Amino acid sequence: MGRKDEIKAMAEMLIKNNEGQAYFNLGDCSRIIGCGVNTVAREFHNAGILVKRVGPSKRVSAYDLAAYMSLGRVAPID
């Protein structure tokens, strides 16, 4: 499975597990990736992940969230 296929499958699973929701606010992203809510924005900025403003909220697509989650992964024995 290539990286794009893996990201697509992960994004589809995120959408399925969140009742069809395709965009997530930073609080949801924090819960999903297990990162503190105060560090999510900095992590996304460093990874080049863009957000979409919806009123006062900033949202991240499931695909971008899945892409972030797949960055920097290494074999368990490394």
Secondary structure by P-SEA (a helix, b strand, c coil): ccaaaaaaaaaaaaaaaacccccccaaaaaaaacccccaaaaaaaaabbbbbbcccbbbbcaaaaaaaaacccccccc
